[in-house]
Amino acid sequence: MSLDKTDVEKIAYLARLAIDDNDIPDYARDLTTIFGLVEQLSSVDTTGISPMAHPLDAVQRLRPDEVTETDQREQFQAIAPKTETGVYLVPQVIE
């Protein structure tokens, strides 16, 4: 697949990119190479291969979801200028 000037301009418009007219041939060449690699990848037979989320098939170690700190809200709010029913009161900044 070979891209021409109008293709590059359309892609740049869709991506909301400003491209100098002098750079269009370079972009066309680079994008043509990229699309060629995508076509090459698409031609590979992947039947029987399950998709993976990570190339190393790594799994996330999970920790137990448990509280590890004590509730210190009263201590923190004791030094606050204004609080009410457990929340901080701040001056209104938007009218």
C-alpha positions as CSV (number, residue, x, y, z in Angstrom):
1,M,0.0,0.0,0.0
2,S,1.5,3.3,-1.1
3,L,0.3,6.6,0.3
4,D,0.2,9.8,-1.7
5,K,0.0,13.4,-0.7
6,T,-3.8,13.5,-0.3
7,D,-3.7,10.4,1.9
8,V,-1.2,12.0,4.2
9,E,-3.1,15.2,4.3
10,K,-6.3,13.3,5.2
11,I,-4.6,11.4,8.0
12,A,-3.0,14.6,9.3
13,Y,-6.5,16.3,9.3
14,L,-8.1,13.4,11.2
15,A,-5.3,13.4,13.7
16,R,-5.5,17.2,14.0
17,L,-1.8,17.6,13.1
18,A,-0.3,20.4,11.2
19,I,2.2,19.1,8.6
20,D,4.5,21.2,6.5
21,D,4.1,20.6,2.8
22,N,7.8,19.9,2.5
23,D,7.6,17.0,5.0
24,I,4.7,15.2,3.3
25,P,6.9,12.9,1.2
26,D,8.8,11.8,4.3
27,Y,5.5,11.1,6.2
28,A,4.1,9.2,3.1
29,R,7.2,7.0,3.0
30,D,7.2,6.3,6.8
31,L,3.5,5.6,6.9
32,T,3.7,3.3,3.9
33,T,6.4,1.4,5.7
34,I,4.3,1.1,8.9
35,F,1.2,-0.1,6.9
36,G,3.5,-2.6,5.2
37,L,4.5,-4.0,8.5
38,V,0.9,-4.2,9.7
39,E,0.0,-6.1,6.5
40,Q,2.9,-8.5,7.1
41,L,1.7,-9.1,10.7
42,S,-1.9,-9.6,9.5
43,S,-0.8,-12.3,7.1
44,V,0.5,-14.5,9.9
45,D,-1.7,-17.5,10.7
46,T,-2.8,-17.2,14.3
47,T,-5.4,-20.0,14.5
48,G,-5.1,-21.9,17.7
49,I,-3.2,-19.2,19.5
50,S,-4.9,-17.6,22.4
51,P,-4.5,-13.8,22.8
52,M,-2.4,-12.6,25.7
53,A,-2.6,-9.4,27.7
54,H,1.2,-9.4,28.2
55,P,4.0,-10.9,26.1
56,L,5.5,-12.6,29.2
57,D,2.2,-13.9,30.4
58,A,2.8,-12.2,33.8
59,V,0.2,-12.1,36.5
60,Q,-0.4,-9.5,39.1
61,R,0.3,-10.4,42.7
62,L,-2.6,-9.3,44.8
63,R,-2.5,-8.4,48.5
64,P,-5.4,-8.9,50.9
65,D,-7.7,-5.9,51.0
66,E,-7.5,-5.1,54.7
67,V,-7.3,-1.9,56.8
68,T,-3.7,-1.4,58.0
69,E,-3.9,2.0,59.6
70,T,-6.0,3.4,62.4
71,D,-8.7,6.0,61.9
72,Q,-7.0,9.4,62.7
73,R,-9.7,11.7,61.2
74,E,-10.5,13.4,64.5
75,Q,-6.8,14.1,65.1
76,F,-6.3,15.5,61.6
77,Q,-9.5,17.6,61.7
78,A,-8.6,19.0,65.1
79,I,-6.1,21.3,63.5
80,A,-8.3,22.3,60.5
81,P,-9.8,25.8,60.4
82,K,-13.4,24.5,59.8
83,T,-15.0,21.1,59.8
84,E,-18.5,19.8,60.0
85,T,-19.8,16.3,60.4
86,G,-16.4,14.8,59.4
87,V,-15.7,16.9,56.3
88,Y,-13.4,19.9,55.7
89,L,-15.2,23.2,55.0
90,V,-13.4,25.5,52.6
91,P,-14.2,29.0,51.2
92,Q,-16.3,29.1,48.1
93,V,-14.1,29.7,45.0
94,I,-16.7,29.5,42.2
95,E,-19.8,31.6,42.0
